[in-house]
């Protein structure tokens, strides 16, 4: 017959092995989920970047103001009765061609479709893993 100490040591080793297996399983699952989340985040970032790149005109917020663009000078009154001049600038909206507009829209739809597919795959995999872990 085994002594009580030997039984406890065997039981301890058995539980330790089970815990290590569960830890490895959790670690692998976490790595898979992390990788998929990074792919989805990267796809969304890429979609955002492409959208911003395509939809922005020149990319710079401050453009030089040409003299011909200043259309009106409006005086602004202040408390000490001095007048400050404020320049109002209006830019004419330049129409883009129908081809460029269509290409922009198709690129945006394509990239967002890829991101949606990746997100759907990620959620399906996550749901399957949750169902497997319940059993």
C-alpha positions in Angstrom: 0.0 0.0 0.0 1.0 3.5 -0.8 1.6 5.8 2.0 -0.5 8.9 2.4 2.5 11.1 1.4 3.0 9.2 -1.9 -0.7 9.5 -2.7 -0.6 13.2 -2.1 2.5 13.6 -4.2 0.9 11.7 -7.1 -2.3 13.8 -6.8 -0.2 17.0 -6.7 1.7 16.0 -9.8 -1.5 15.1 -11.6 -3.1 18.5 -10.8 0.1 20.3 -11.7 0.1 18.6 -15.1 -3.6 19.4 -15.7 -2.9 23.1 -14.8 0.1 23.3 -17.1 -2.0 21.8 -19.9 -4.8 24.3 -19.3 -2.3 27.2 -19.1 -0.7 26.2 -22.4 -4.2 25.9 -24.0 -5.2 29.4 -22.7 -1.9 30.8 -23.9 -2.3 29.4 -27.4 -5.9 30.7 -27.6 -4.8 34.1 -26.4 -2.0 34.2 -29.0 -4.5 33.2 -31.8 -7.0 35.8 -30.7 -4.3 38.5 -30.3 -3.0 37.8 -33.8 -6.4 38.0 -35.3 -7.2 41.2 -33.4 -3.9 42.7 -34.8 -4.8 41.7 -38.3 -8.3 43.2 -37.9 -6.8 46.4 -36.4 -4.3 46.6 -39.1 -6.9 46.2 -41.8 -9.1 48.9 -40.2 -6.1 51.2 -39.9 -5.2 50.6 -43.5 -8.8 51.3 -44.5 -8.8 54.5 -42.5 -5.5 55.6 -44.0 -6.5 54.8 -47.5 -9.8 56.6 -47.0 -8.0 59.7 -45.6 -5.4 59.6 -48.4 -8.0 59.2 -51.1 -10.5 61.8 -49.8 -8.0 64.5 -48.8 -7.0 67.0 -51.5 -3.4 67.9 -50.9 -3.0 66.6 -47.4 -2.0 69.9 -45.8 -4.5 71.8 -43.6 -2.9 75.2 -44.1 -2.6 76.2 -47.7 -1.3 79.5 -48.9 -3.9 82.1 -49.5 -3.8 83.8 -52.9 -4.8 87.4 -53.3 -7.6 86.5 -55.8 -9.2 84.2 -53.1 -9.9 87.1 -50.7 -13.4 88.1 -51.4 -14.4 90.3 -48.6 -12.9 92.3 -45.7 -15.3 92.7 -42.7 -14.5 95.1 -39.8 -14.8 93.6 -36.4 -15.5 96.0 -33.5 -13.6 95.8 -30.2 -14.1 97.4 -26.8 -11.5 100.2 -27.2 -13.2 101.2 -30.5 -10.3 100.2 -32.7 -11.2 98.2 -35.7 -9.6 94.8 -36.5 -9.9 93.5 -40.0 -10.9 89.9 -40.5 -10.3 88.2 -43.8 -13.0 85.9 -45.1 -11.7 83.4 -47.6 -13.9 81.2 -49.7 -12.5 78.5 -51.9 -14.3 77.3 -54.9 -15.1 73.6 -54.7 -13.4 71.9 -57.5 -15.4 69.1 -59.0 -13.6 65.8 -59.4 -14.2 63.6 -62.4 -16.8 60.8 -62.2 -14.1 58.3 -62.8 -12.0 59.4 -59.8 -15.1 59.5 -57.6 -16.1 56.0 -58.7 -12.6 54.7 -58.1 -12.5 56.3 -54.6 -15.9 54.8 -53.7 -15.0 51.3 -55.0 -11.6 51.3 -53.1 -13.4 52.3 -49.9 -16.0 49.7 -50.3 -13.4 47.0 -51.1 -11.2 47.8 -48.1 -14.2 48.1 -45.7 -15.5 44.8 -47.1 -12.1 43.1 -46.3 -12.2 44.6 -42.8 -15.8 43.4 -42.3 -14.9 39.9 -43.5 -11.9 39.7 -41.2 -14.0 40.9 -38.3 -16.7 38.3 -39.1 -14.2 35.5 -39.2 -12.7 36.6 -35.9 -16.1 36.7 -34.2 -17.1 33.3 -35.7 -13.8 31.7 -34.4 -14.3 33.4 -31.0 -17.9 32.0 -30.8 -16.7 28.5 -31.8 -14.0 28.6 -29.1 -16.5 29.7 -26.5 -18.9 26.9 -27.4 -16.0 24.4 -27.2 -14.9 25.7 -23.8 -18.5 25.4 -22.4 -18.4 21.6 -22.9 
